[in-house]
Amino acid sequence: MTSVDIHLLLTALGSVLLLVALIVSRIRMHPLVALLVVCVGVGLATGMDLAEITKNITNGAGKTLGAVGVVIALGAMLGKILADAGITEQIANAILRRASDRLIPWAMTLVAFVVGIPMFFEVGLVVLLPLIFSVARKLEGRERFKGSAYVYVGVPVIAALAAMHGMVPPHPGPLTAIATLKTSVGPTMLYGFIAALPAMVLAGPLYGVFISRRMTTRPEQALLDQFTLAQQREGTGKPAGVGLGAFAALLPALLMLVHALSETFLDKGSAVASIAEFLGNPLIAMLLGVLFAAVALVYARGGNAEHLREAMGASLKPIAGIMLIIAGGGAFQQILTSAKVGDAIVHLTQQFAFPPLILGWLIAMLLSVSTGSATVGIVGAAGLLAPLAGADPTLNLPLLALSIGSGSLFFNYANHAGFWLVKESFSMSLGEATRTITVVQSIVAVVGLLMVLILNAAMPLH
């Protein structure tokens, strides 16, 4: 390692500490402003031109808003339509009727597991927020329940979505590792499911029960009112059946699943695969979900069109701040990436000798933690280990891909968009968000590595 590498690593560490200090100290700076201040500080500390600093900030914020912000906005609209039509309440009541208080986290894990197969973490969370809030709001009204019902219900969802996102194709991370290492989707998917199950159980229902008793987290009232039935459903027309409503809620996930299956079983150049790719794009899938819900749950049932438009517009107000803070997180991620912090991490890992499966996890973890991008972690780790993968015929490549994907999940913190989505959606402090999403994803990552090592010992590929 060179002195430049050490400087970059210290800058990355210092930037995170400064961000925390600005937000939690007496200054109490708004997270968006704090993120932008830290971005400028990182740029200056790493010798960037002033024009390059502003370019990285705007590009990072814009890229994140384009990838996540519009999808979150559409998800808020879909959630509002479902809430006003009574669908969210019906599904929540069905879960509460069929599951005791102790089984609710397990039921939510199962729901998130199914939704998480095709959906990105952020998209899946946005889709499931109305259900999380509806179930938790009813649960917190029970006298015997202690702690935060929202953490109790939400942590299992976060764990399941994170495990599926990092470990199981067709999510972009595992697919990228598979393509770079030149291995197969089928075995990687099988190993991914096997590793994801214990990871989501330990990090979800089990950890959720433990941590929820020690927290009092409750989302802002405006967001609760939007996603639950605190508001009058005037002008929404005749009540819809729960079957139709559930289909409307799951339509985006189904479209993404069709895309996932087409990627696995169809030639990329075929017309059917192209159509599936278009329909399964998160933005298009969410748009079609909103349109279907509007037509099936409102227009077709004599609902008021003006009321629908007002409701969809009102749904954006509580999440506007969330989207901007996520954009700030994207800017922070971009400035760290452009500063070549990832290169310094690579040079650091080259100083040590680890078995390939552990090395892949470590490189992906360090790159993801330092740059705020799981994708950077996966691409960097897979690229570095690709020559070794090609030269060692005894190396289990599907498990190496799974190890890299698991490592990219570790310590999701302030330079990750998902961290801010969870923090702001549940109105958490930095400490509360750290005890939930950061710890949850770290548990998933560590369990994923342990499962990789167990699977490799049990059935090595020769």
C-alpha positions as CSV (number, residue, x, y, z in Angstrom):
1,M,0.0,0.0,0.0
2,T,1.1,3.5,-0.7
3,S,0.7,6.7,1.3
4,V,-2.0,7.7,-1.2
5,D,-4.0,4.6,-0.4
6,I,-3.7,5.3,3.4
7,H,-4.9,8.9,2.8
8,L,-7.9,7.7,0.9
9,L,-8.9,5.1,3.5
10,L,-8.5,7.6,6.3
11,T,-10.6,10.1,4.3
12,A,-13.4,7.6,3.8
13,L,-13.4,6.7,7.5
14,G,-13.2,10.4,8.5
15,S,-16.1,11.3,6.2
16,V,-18.4,8.8,7.8
17,L,-17.5,10.0,11.3
18,L,-18.0,13.6,10.2
19,L,-21.4,12.8,8.8
20,V,-22.5,11.1,12.0
21,A,-21.2,14.1,14.0
22,L,-23.1,16.6,11.9
23,I,-26.4,14.8,12.3
24,V,-26.3,13.6,15.9
25,S,-24.3,16.4,17.6
26,R,-25.7,19.7,18.9
27,I,-25.6,21.0,15.3
28,R,-28.4,18.6,14.4
29,M,-27.9,19.2,10.7
30,H,-30.5,17.9,8.3
31,P,-29.2,14.6,6.7
32,L,-29.4,16.0,3.1
33,V,-27.3,19.0,4.0
34,A,-24.9,17.0,6.0
35,L,-24.4,14.5,3.2
36,L,-23.7,17.3,0.7
37,V,-21.3,19.0,3.1
38,V,-19.4,15.8,3.6
39,C,-19.3,15.2,-0.2
40,V,-17.6,18.5,-0.7
41,G,-15.2,17.7,2.1
42,V,-14.2,14.4,0.6
43,G,-13.7,16.0,-2.8
44,L,-11.4,18.7,-1.4
45,A,-9.5,16.2,0.8
46,T,-8.8,13.9,-2.1
47,G,-7.6,16.7,-4.5
48,M,-10.6,16.8,-6.9
49,D,-11.1,19.9,-9.1
50,L,-14.0,22.1,-7.9
51,A,-15.9,21.4,-11.1
52,E,-15.3,17.6,-10.6
53,I,-16.8,17.8,-7.1
54,T,-20.0,19.4,-8.3
55,K,-20.2,17.0,-11.2
56,N,-19.9,14.0,-9.0
57,I,-22.5,15.3,-6.6
58,T,-25.0,16.0,-9.2
59,N,-24.3,12.8,-11.2
60,G,-24.5,10.7,-8.0
61,A,-27.7,12.3,-6.8
62,G,-29.3,12.2,-10.3
63,K,-28.4,8.6,-10.9
64,T,-29.8,7.5,-7.6
65,L,-33.0,9.5,-8.0
66,G,-33.4,8.0,-11.5
67,A,-32.9,4.5,-10.4
68,V,-34.7,4.6,-7.0
69,G,-36.6,7.9,-6.6
70,V,-39.2,7.5,-9.4
71,V,-39.8,3.9,-8.3
72,I,-40.4,5.1,-4.7
73,A,-42.8,7.8,-5.9
74,L,-44.8,5.2,-7.9
75,G,-44.7,2.8,-4.9
76,A,-46.1,5.5,-2.7
77,M,-49.0,6.1,-5.2
78,L,-49.7,2.4,-5.4
79,G,-49.7,2.1,-1.7
80,K,-52.1,5.0,-1.4
81,I,-54.5,3.5,-3.9
82,L,-54.4,0.1,-2.1
83,A,-54.9,1.8,1.3
84,D,-57.9,3.9,0.1
85,A,-59.5,0.9,-1.5
86,G,-59.2,-1.0,1.7
87,I,-56.9,-3.7,0.3
88,T,-54.0,-3.2,2.8
89,E,-56.3,-3.4,5.7
90,Q,-57.9,-6.6,4.4
91,I,-54.5,-8.3,3.9
92,A,-53.3,-7.1,7.3
93,N,-56.5,-8.4,9.0
94,A,-56.0,-11.7,7.2
95,I,-52.4,-12.0,8.5
96,L,-53.5,-11.1,12.0
97,R,-56.4,-13.6,12.0
98,R,-54.2,-16.5,10.9
99,A,-51.0,-15.7,12.8
100,S,-50.5,-15.2,16.5
101,D,-48.3,-12.3,17.7
102,R,-45.3,-14.7,17.8
103,L,-45.9,-15.9,14.3
104,I,-46.4,-12.5,12.6
105,P,-42.6,-12.0,12.0
106,W,-42.5,-15.4,10.3
107,A,-45.5,-14.6,8.2
108,M,-43.9,-11.3,7.1
109,T,-40.7,-13.1,6.4
110,L,-42.5,-15.4,4.0
111,V,-44.3,-12.6,2.3
112,A,-41.0,-10.7,1.8
113,F,-39.3,-13.9,0.6
114,V,-41.8,-14.3,-2.2
115,V,-41.8,-10.6,-3.1
116,G,-38.0,-10.5,-2.8
117,I,-37.4,-13.2,-5.4
118,P,-37.7,-10.7,-8.4
119,M,-37.6,-7.3,-6.6
120,F,-34.7,-5.1,-5.7
121,F,-34.3,-4.4,-2.0
122,E,-35.5,-0.7,-2.2
123,V,-38.4,-1.6,-4.6
124,G,-39.6,-4.5,-2.4
125,L,-39.5,-2.4,0.7
126,V,-41.5,0.4,-0.9
127,V,-44.1,-2.2,-2.1
128,L,-44.4,-3.8,1.4
129,L,-44.4,-0.6,3.5
130,P,-48.2,-0.3,3.5
131,L,-48.5,-3.8,4.7
132,I,-45.8,-3.4,7.4
133,F,-47.4,-0.3,8.7
134,S,-51.0,-1.7,8.6
135,V,-50.0,-4.9,10.5
136,A,-47.8,-3.0,13.0
137,R,-50.4,-0.3,13.7
138,K,-53.0,-2.9,14.6
139,L,-50.4,-4.9,16.6
140,E,-49.3,-1.9,18.7
141,G,-52.9,-1.4,19.9
142,R,-52.7,-4.7,21.8
143,E,-51.9,-4.1,25.5
144,R,-49.7,-7.1,25.9
145,F,-47.3,-6.0,23.1
146,K,-44.2,-4.3,24.3
147,G,-41.6,-2.4,22.3
148,S,-41.8,-1.1,18.7
149,A,-44.4,-3.0,16.6
150,Y,-42.9,-1.4,13.5
151,V,-39.4,-2.8,14.1
152,Y,-41.0,-6.2,15.1
153,V,-42.8,-6.4,11.8
154,G,-40.3,-4.5,9.6
155,V,-37.0,-6.2,10.5
156,P,-38.1,-9.6,9.1
157,V,-39.0,-7.9,5.8
158,I,-35.7,-6.1,5.7
159,A,-33.8,-9.3,6.3
160,A,-35.6,-11.4,3.7
161,L,-35.4,-8.7,1.0
162,A,-31.6,-8.2,1.7
163,A,-30.9,-11.9,1.7
164,M,-32.7,-12.4,-1.6
165,H,-31.1,-9.3,-3.1
166,G,-27.5,-10.2,-2.3
167,M,-27.6,-14.0,-2.7
168,V,-30.1,-15.2,-5.2
169,P,-30.2,-14.6,-9.0
170,P,-31.7,-13.0,-11.0
171,H,-30.8,-10.0,-8.8
172,P,-28.1,-7.8,-10.5
173,G,-25.4,-8.5,-8.0
174,P,-25.4,-12.3,-8.2
175,L,-25.9,-12.2,-12.0
176,T,-22.9,-9.9,-12.3
177,A,-20.7,-12.2,-10.3
178,I,-22.0,-15.2,-12.3
179,A,-21.2,-13.5,-15.6
180,T,-17.7,-12.3,-14.5
181,L,-16.7,-15.7,-13.0
182,K,-18.2,-17.6,-16.0
183,T,-20.3,-19.9,-13.9
184,S,-24.0,-21.1,-14.1
185,V,-27.2,-19.5,-12.9
186,G,-28.8,-22.8,-11.8
187,P,-26.3,-24.0,-9.1
188,T,-25.8,-20.4,-7.9
189,M,-29.5,-20.0,-7.4
190,L,-29.8,-23.3,-5.6
191,Y,-26.9,-22.5,-3.2
192,G,-28.4,-19.0,-2.8
193,F,-31.7,-20.2,-1.6
194,I,-30.1,-22.7,0.8
195,A,-27.9,-19.9,2.3
196,A,-30.6,-17.3,2.3
197,L,-33.1,-19.2,4.4
198,P,-31.0,-19.5,7.7
199,A,-29.7,-15.9,7.1
200,M,-33.2,-14.4,6.8
201,V,-34.4,-16.4,9.8
202,L,-31.6,-15.4,12.1
203,A,-31.5,-11.7,11.0
204,G,-35.3,-11.5,10.6
205,P,-37.8,-13.0,13.1
206,L,-35.2,-14.0,15.7
207,Y,-33.2,-10.7,15.8
208,G,-36.4,-8.7,15.2
209,V,-38.0,-10.1,18.4
210,F,-34.8,-9.2,20.3
211,I,-34.3,-5.7,19.1
212,S,-37.9,-4.6,18.9
213,R,-38.3,-4.9,22.7
214,R,-35.5,-2.4,23.1
215,M,-36.8,0.3,20.7
216,T,-39.8,2.6,20.5
217,T,-39.5,3.6,16.8
218,R,-42.7,4.8,15.2
219,P,-43.0,6.3,11.6
220,E,-44.3,9.8,11.2
221,Q,-48.0,10.2,11.4
222,A,-48.4,11.5,7.9
223,L,-46.8,8.5,6.4
224,L,-48.8,6.1,8.6
225,D,-52.0,7.9,7.6
226,Q,-51.1,7.5,4.0
227,F,-50.4,3.8,4.1
228,T,-53.1,2.8,6.6
229,L,-56.8,3.6,6.7
230,A,-56.7,6.5,9.1
231,Q,-58.1,8.7,6.3
232,Q,-61.6,8.5,4.9
233,R,-61.9,6.5,1.7
234,E,-64.5,8.8,0.3
235,G,-65.0,8.5,-3.5
236,T,-63.2,5.3,-4.0
237,G,-66.2,3.4,-5.3
238,K,-67.4,-0.1,-4.3
239,P,-65.1,-2.1,-2.1
240,A,-62.8,-4.5,-4.1
241,G,-62.2,-8.1,-3.2
242,V,-59.0,-9.1,-1.5
243,G,-58.0,-11.4,-4.3
244,L,-58.1,-8.6,-6.9
245,G,-56.4,-6.2,-4.5
246,A,-53.6,-8.7,-3.7
247,F,-53.1,-9.2,-7.4
248,A,-52.8,-5.4,-7.9
249,A,-50.3,-5.2,-5.1
250,L,-48.2,-8.1,-6.5
251,L,-48.4,-7.2,-10.2
252,P,-45.0,-5.4,-10.2
253,A,-43.4,-8.4,-8.5
254,L,-45.0,-10.7,-11.0
255,L,-43.7,-8.7,-14.0
256,M,-40.2,-8.7,-12.5
257,L,-40.4,-12.4,-12.0
258,V,-41.3,-12.9,-15.6
259,H,-38.3,-10.9,-16.5
260,A,-36.1,-13.0,-14.2
261,L,-37.4,-16.3,-15.7
262,S,-36.8,-15.0,-19.2
263,E,-33.2,-14.1,-18.4
264,T,-32.7,-17.6,-17.1
265,F,-34.4,-19.6,-19.8
266,L,-34.6,-17.5,-22.9
267,D,-32.0,-16.2,-25.4
268,K,-31.2,-12.6,-24.7
269,G,-31.8,-11.5,-28.3
270,S,-35.3,-13.0,-28.6
271,A,-38.4,-10.8,-28.9
272,V,-40.1,-12.4,-25.9
273,A,-37.0,-11.7,-23.8
274,S,-36.9,-8.1,-24.9
275,I,-40.6,-7.6,-24.0
276,A,-40.1,-9.3,-20.7
277,E,-37.1,-7.1,-19.9
278,F,-39.1,-4.0,-20.7
279,L,-42.1,-5.0,-18.6
280,G,-39.9,-6.2,-15.8
281,N,-37.9,-3.0,-15.5
282,P,-38.7,-1.7,-11.9
283,L,-39.9,1.6,-13.2
284,I,-42.2,0.1,-15.9
285,A,-43.4,-2.6,-13.6
286,M,-44.4,-0.1,-10.9
287,L,-46.0,2.2,-13.5
288,L,-48.1,-0.7,-14.8
289,G,-49.0,-1.6,-11.2
290,V,-50.2,1.9,-10.5
291,L,-52.2,2.0,-13.7
292,F,-53.8,-1.4,-13.1
293,A,-54.7,-0.5,-9.5
294,A,-56.2,2.8,-10.6
295,V,-58.4,1.1,-13.2
296,A,-59.3,-2.0,-11.4
297,L,-59.8,-0.6,-7.9
298,V,-61.1,2.9,-8.6
299,Y,-62.3,3.7,-12.2
300,A,-64.0,0.3,-12.8
301,R,-65.8,0.6,-9.4
302,G,-67.3,4.0,-9.9
303,G,-64.6,5.8,-8.0
304,N,-64.1,9.6,-8.2
305,A,-61.3,10.4,-10.7
306,E,-60.6,13.8,-9.1
307,H,-60.3,12.2,-5.7
308,L,-57.9,9.7,-7.1
309,R,-55.7,12.4,-8.6
310,E,-55.6,14.3,-5.3
311,A,-54.8,11.2,-3.4
312,M,-51.9,10.3,-5.7
313,G,-50.6,13.8,-5.4
314,A,-50.9,13.8,-1.6
315,S,-49.0,10.5,-1.5
316,L,-45.8,12.2,-2.7
317,K,-45.7,14.7,0.1
318,P,-44.6,12.4,3.0
319,I,-41.9,10.7,0.9
320,A,-40.4,13.8,-0.8
321,G,-37.9,14.3,1.9
322,I,-37.0,10.6,1.9
323,M,-36.2,10.7,-1.8
324,L,-34.0,13.8,-1.5
325,I,-32.0,12.2,1.4
326,I,-31.6,9.1,-0.7
327,A,-30.3,11.3,-3.5
328,G,-27.8,12.7,-1.0
329,G,-26.7,9.2,-0.2
330,G,-26.2,8.6,-3.9
331,A,-24.0,11.7,-4.1
332,F,-21.9,10.5,-1.2
333,Q,-21.5,7.1,-2.8
334,Q,-20.4,8.7,-6.1
335,I,-17.8,11.0,-4.6
336,L,-16.2,8.1,-2.7
337,T,-16.2,6.0,-5.8
338,S,-14.7,8.7,-8.0
339,A,-12.0,9.4,-5.3
340,K,-10.7,5.8,-6.0
341,V,-11.3,4.6,-2.5
342,G,-12.1,1.2,-4.0
343,D,-8.6,1.0,-5.5
344,A,-7.1,1.6,-2.1
345,I,-9.3,-1.2,-0.7
346,V,-8.1,-3.6,-3.4
347,H,-4.5,-2.7,-2.6
348,L,-5.2,-3.4,1.1
349,T,-6.6,-6.9,0.4
350,Q,-3.6,-7.8,-1.7
351,Q,-1.4,-7.6,1.4
352,F,-3.1,-10.7,2.9
353,A,-3.4,-14.3,1.8
354,F,-6.9,-15.8,2.3
355,P,-8.7,-18.8,0.8
356,P,-10.6,-17.6,-2.4
357,L,-14.1,-18.0,-0.9
358,I,-13.1,-15.8,2.1
359,L,-11.1,-13.4,0.0
360,G,-14.1,-12.8,-2.3
361,W,-16.3,-12.0,0.7
362,L,-13.8,-9.7,2.2
363,I,-13.1,-7.7,-1.0
364,A,-16.8,-7.3,-1.7
365,M,-17.5,-6.3,1.8
366,L,-14.7,-3.7,2.0
367,L,-15.6,-2.2,-1.4
368,S,-19.2,-2.0,-0.5
369,V,-18.6,-0.5,2.9
370,S,-16.2,2.1,1.6
371,T,-18.0,3.2,-1.5
372,G,-21.6,2.7,-0.5
373,S,-22.3,0.5,-3.5
374,A,-22.9,-3.3,-3.4
375,T,-22.5,-3.3,-7.1
376,V,-19.0,-1.9,-6.9
377,G,-18.2,-4.5,-4.3
378,I,-19.4,-7.3,-6.5
379,V,-17.8,-6.1,-9.7
380,G,-14.5,-5.4,-8.0
381,A,-14.3,-8.7,-6.2
382,A,-15.5,-10.8,-9.1
383,G,-13.1,-9.0,-11.5
384,L,-10.1,-9.5,-9.2
385,L,-10.8,-13.2,-8.6
386,A,-11.8,-14.1,-12.2
387,P,-8.3,-15.1,-13.2
388,L,-8.0,-17.3,-10.1
389,A,-11.4,-18.8,-10.9
390,G,-10.3,-19.7,-14.4
391,A,-7.0,-21.2,-13.3
392,D,-8.3,-23.4,-10.4
393,P,-10.6,-26.2,-11.5
394,T,-11.2,-27.3,-8.0
395,L,-12.8,-24.0,-7.0
396,N,-16.6,-24.1,-6.6
397,L,-17.5,-21.0,-8.7
398,P,-21.2,-20.9,-7.8
399,L,-20.2,-20.7,-4.2
400,L,-17.6,-18.1,-5.0
401,A,-20.3,-16.0,-6.6
402,L,-22.5,-16.5,-3.6
403,S,-19.7,-15.5,-1.2
404,I,-19.1,-12.3,-3.1
405,G,-22.8,-11.4,-3.1
406,S,-23.0,-12.1,0.6
407,G,-20.0,-9.9,1.4
408,S,-21.5,-7.0,-0.5
409,L,-24.4,-6.9,2.1
410,F,-22.2,-6.3,5.1
411,F,-22.5,-3.1,7.2
412,N,-25.1,-1.1,5.1
413,Y,-24.5,2.4,6.4
414,A,-24.7,6.1,5.6
415,N,-23.4,5.9,2.1
416,H,-26.0,3.4,1.0
417,A,-29.4,4.5,-0.4
418,G,-31.1,1.6,1.3
419,F,-30.0,2.8,4.7
420,W,-31.6,6.2,4.3
421,L,-34.8,4.6,2.9
422,V,-35.2,2.5,6.0
423,K,-34.1,5.3,8.4
424,E,-36.5,7.9,7.0
425,S,-39.4,5.6,6.3
426,F,-39.5,4.4,9.9
427,S,-38.4,7.9,11.3
428,M,-35.4,6.4,13.0
429,S,-32.4,8.1,14.5
430,L,-28.9,7.2,13.1
431,G,-28.4,4.8,16.0
432,E,-31.8,3.1,15.6
433,A,-31.2,2.7,11.8
434,T,-27.7,1.2,12.6
435,R,-29.3,-1.3,15.1
436,T,-31.8,-2.3,12.4
437,I,-30.8,-2.3,8.8
438,T,-27.0,-2.2,9.4
439,V,-27.0,-5.0,11.9
440,V,-29.6,-7.0,10.0
441,Q,-27.6,-6.9,6.7
442,S,-24.4,-7.7,8.6
443,I,-26.0,-10.8,10.1
444,V,-27.2,-11.9,6.7
445,A,-23.7,-11.3,5.2
446,V,-21.9,-13.3,7.9
447,V,-24.4,-16.2,7.9
448,G,-24.1,-16.2,4.1
449,L,-20.3,-16.7,4.4
450,L,-20.7,-19.4,7.0
451,M,-23.2,-21.2,4.7
452,V,-20.8,-20.9,1.8
453,L,-18.0,-22.6,3.9
454,I,-20.3,-25.3,5.1
455,L,-21.6,-26.0,1.6
456,N,-18.1,-26.1,0.2
457,A,-17.0,-28.6,2.9
458,A,-20.1,-30.7,2.3
459,M,-20.1,-30.8,-1.5
460,P,-17.0,-29.4,-3.1
461,L,-17.0,-29.1,-6.9
462,H,-14.3,-31.2,-8.6
